[in-house]
């Protein structure tokens, strides 16, 4: 926030006006905290504090341990079992799939394609796709 304390020059010959105009009337300070719990803490902040080992949500814990690989040449997504390194499923997608990303609530994985103009949902609990 920018505060202006004076917009005009002091009148000539007025010493008190010169002193007041040359020193700021308002000293900038940090914004006031809304409550004691939201007050900034001193020291470095760990933005990954809620993303440590074993700190998965119940939804994430329910997901099967699988690897999803978009195949841009074949227009498919391949599902790999990381324990055996074997492809356990190959599913059609739109043209040129690029990424497999989670929804905000982690309940769905989405296969995004560049040229097919659609998305394929995958249930992370089963590893099986839904309807495009």
Buried (B, 14 or more C-beta within 10 A) or exposed (E): EEEEEEEEEBEEEEEEBEEBBEEEEEEEEEEEEEEEEEEEEEEEEEEEEEEEEEEEEEEEEEBEEBBBEBEBEEBBBBBBBEEEEEEEBEBBBBEBBEEBEBEEEBBBBEBBBEEBEEBBBBBBEEBEBEEE
